């Protein structure tokens, strides 16, 4: 790839370091989209033994690239995201990918199509982990950073996406236990 184009592409992805998400880190600051994507890729790497038949390199790529649209639109929390937000992100990703040289353009377009269709086991695993990363991050953050609606959302977010495998269901249950303990601890302090 020509160096100028390479640097231009990297510049787009640098924006994900600056786009903050709704989630807070354990140190009390908002996390960036890049941090979310990085840990999501780490999560996929460390479950490869649980899913030996899957193309885990593809799952890791999904984790790394899935929030590309947010480099252009910023992050809209799932509980606020509308269909129009989704369409704007897709349009921006499509326009960006049109500027990417082959074979990367086709590879990434196929990857986004697969993630959107949610038909393959790889896409299902990616989405389950994506949802669980947000839940895990909320559990690691101080509960004072949670919005009132997140008390229920923490216990339901990712329920559908994690239902596809025993392992992701077990992960969901473990996250729910931690969430309930966190809420109970807060309620005890109020007494």
C-alpha positions in Angstrom: 0.0 0.0 0.0 1.2 3.5 -0.9 2.5 5.2 2.3 0.3 8.3 1.9 -2.9 6.2 1.8 -1.6 4.0 4.6 -1.1 7.1 6.8 -4.5 8.4 5.8 -6.2 5.2 6.9 -4.3 5.2 10.2 -5.5 8.8 10.8 -9.1 7.6 10.6 -8.5 4.9 13.1 -6.7 7.4 15.4 -10.0 9.2 15.8 -11.3 6.2 17.7 -8.8 6.9 20.4 -10.5 10.3 20.9 -14.1 9.2 20.6 -15.3 8.5 24.1 -18.0 6.0 24.9 -20.7 6.2 27.5 -18.8 3.7 29.7 -16.4 4.7 32.4 -13.2 2.9 33.3 -12.3 1.7 36.8 -10.2 4.8 37.3 -13.3 7.0 36.7 -12.6 8.4 33.2 -14.6 7.7 30.1 -13.2 4.9 27.9 -12.5 5.4 24.2 -13.9 3.4 21.4 -10.4 2.2 20.6 -10.0 0.9 24.2 -13.3 -0.9 23.9 -12.3 -2.5 20.6 -8.9 -3.5 21.9 -10.2 -5.3 24.9 -12.9 -6.9 22.8 -10.2 -8.3 20.5 -8.4 -9.6 23.6 -11.6 -11.2 24.8 -12.0 -13.0 21.5 -8.3 -14.2 21.6 -8.8 -15.8 25.0 -11.9 -17.8 24.1 -10.4 -19.5 21.1 -10.1 -22.8 22.9 -13.8 -22.7 23.7 -14.7 -22.3 19.9 -12.1 -24.5 18.1 -14.2 -24.7 14.9 -14.5 -21.0 14.4 -12.2 -18.7 12.4 -11.0 -16.7 15.4 -8.7 -14.5 13.3 -11.9 -13.3 11.6 -13.6 -12.8 15.0 -10.7 -10.7 16.2 -10.9 -8.6 13.0 -14.6 -8.1 13.7 -13.7 -6.9 17.1 -11.1 -4.5 15.8 -13.2 -3.0 13.0 -16.8 -3.1 14.2 -17.0 0.5 15.5 -15.2 2.1 12.6 -18.3 4.2 11.9 -17.9 5.9 15.2 -14.8 7.6 13.9 -17.2 9.7 11.8 -20.3 9.9 14.0 -19.0 9.6 17.5 -20.5 7.0 19.9 -24.2 6.8 20.5 -25.1 4.6 23.5 -27.2 1.5 22.5 -30.1 2.7 24.6 -30.2 5.9 22.5 -29.3 4.6 19.1 -31.9 5.0 16.4 -32.2 3.4 13.0 -31.1 6.7 11.4 -27.9 6.6 13.5 -27.2 3.0 12.2 -27.8 4.1 8.6 -25.5 7.1 9.0 -22.7 4.9 10.4 -23.2 2.3 7.6 -23.1 5.1 5.0 -19.9 6.6 6.5 -18.2 3.1 6.6 -19.2 2.4 3.0 -17.8 5.8 1.9 -14.6 5.2 3.8 -14.2 1.6 2.4 -14.6 2.9 -1.1 -11.4 4.9 -0.6 -9.4 1.8 0.7 -7.3 0.0 -1.9 -7.9 -3.7 -2.7 -7.7 -6.3 -1.4 -8.5 -4.5 1.9 -11.7 -2.9 0.5 -13.3 -6.2 -0.4 -12.1 -8.0 2.8 -13.5 -5.3 5.0 -16.7 -4.9 3.1 -17.3 -8.6 3.4 -16.5 -8.5 7.1 -19.0 -5.7 7.7 -21.7 -7.5 5.6 -21.1 -10.7 7.7 -21.3 -8.7 11.0 -24.5 -7.0 9.8 -26.2 -10.3 8.7 -25.4 -12.1 12.0 -25.7 -15.5 10.3 -22.3 -17.0 11.0 -21.0 -18.4 14.2 -18.1 -15.9 14.0 -20.5 -13.0 13.8 -22.6 -14.3 16.7 -19.6 -14.8 18.9 -18.3 -11.3 18.1 -21.7 -9.7 18.9 -22.0 -11.7 22.2 -18.6 -10.6 23.3 -19.2 -7.0 22.2 -22.3 -6.9 24.4 -20.5 -8.5 27.3 -17.5 -6.2 27.1 -19.8 -3.3 27.8 -21.4 -5.1 30.7 -18.0 -6.1 32.1 -16.8 -2.5 31.8 -19.8 -1.2 33.6 -19.2 -3.8 36.4 -15.6 -2.6 36.7 -16.6 1.1 36.9 -17.9 2.7 40.0 -21.6 2.3 40.3 -22.0 6.1 40.7 -21.3 6.4 37.0 -24.3 4.3 36.0 -27.5 6.0 34.8 -30.7 4.8 36.5 -31.8 2.8 33.5 -28.5 0.9 33.6 -29.4 -1.1 36.7 -31.9 -3.1 34.7 -30.0 -2.9 31.4 -26.9 -4.5 33.0 -29.0 -7.6 33.7 -30.6 -7.8 30.3 -28.1 -6.4 27.8 -26.7 -9.2 25.6 -29.3 -11.7 26.7 -30.3 -12.6 23.1 -26.8 -12.4 21.6 -25.2 -14.7 24.3 -27.9 -17.3 23.9 -26.2 -19.0 21.0 -23.6 -21.0 23.0 -23.2 -22.5 26.5 -20.0 -20.6 27.1 -21.4 -17.2 26.3 -24.5 -18.0 28.4 -22.2 -18.9 31.3 -20.3 -15.6 30.8 -23.6 -13.7 30.8 -24.6 -15.4 34.1 -21.3 -14.6 35.7 -21.7 -11.0 34.7 -25.2 -10.9 36.1 -23.9 -12.2 39.5 -21.3 -9.5 39.6 -23.9 -6.9 38.7 -26.3 -8.0 41.4 -23.6 -8.0 44.0 -22.6 -4.5 43.0 -26.2 -3.3 43.2 -26.7 -5.1 46.6 -23.5 -3.5 47.9 -24.7 0.0 46.9 -28.1 -0.7 48.5 -26.5 -1.8 51.8 -24.5 1.4 51.9 -27.7 3.4 51.6 -29.2 1.8 54.8 
